Amino acid sequence: MAIVTEIRSWHRAPRDRGVSDVRARLARTLATALRRMAEARYAQQVDRLARSGHGGVL
């Protein structure tokens, strides 16, 4: 969903750059979204382990 929001924000931005800038922004947006998803998944796993009373090292 963050990707859609970011791409929609491009339409409000001034268009003074070329296609390569759009590709760079898309790549950056995808990388950010994937990183956030991975962080959320990791946090979920840590939370699940904490709730299960797991006392081991992660």
MODELLER restraints for C-alpha pairs under 7 A, 6 or more apart:
rsr = mdl.restraints
at = mdl.atoms
rsr.add(forms.Gaussian(group=physical.xy_distance, feature=features.Distance(at['CA:2:A'], at['CA:33:A']), mean=6.54, stdev=0.5))
rsr.add(forms.Gaussian(group=physical.xy_distance, feature=features.Distance(at['CA:3:A'], at['CA:29:A']), mean=6.33, stdev=0.5))
rsr.add(forms.Gaussian(group=physical.xy_distance, feature=features.Distance(at['CA:3:A'], at['CA:30:A']), mean=6.76, stdev=0.5))
rsr.add(forms.Gaussian(group=physical.xy_distance, feature=features.Distance(at['CA:3:A'], at['CA:33:A']), mean=6.58, stdev=0.5))
